[in-house]
Amino acid sequence: MDTQGGRMYLRRPEGGREWEAAPQDVRPATPGEAAEVSSFAGAPHRRGGHER
């Protein structure tokens, strides 16, 4: 995430296309959302990738 000119620029934790949002439209992840990202990050086969 980056902030520039009053806008926020966001990207999914695993990468991908960046998008722009107004700060008032952004909120922290809920505990459930954060847990989902953590479990996703630990499972490269779910992304179609391979462990290095």
Number of C-alpha atoms within 10 A of each C-alpha: 11 9 13 8 5 9 13 17 15 17 13 11 11 9 8 9 7 10 11 14 13 11 12 8 7 10 7 7 10 9 9 9 10 12 12 11 15 12 10 15 14 10 13 13 11 10 10 7 9 9 7 4
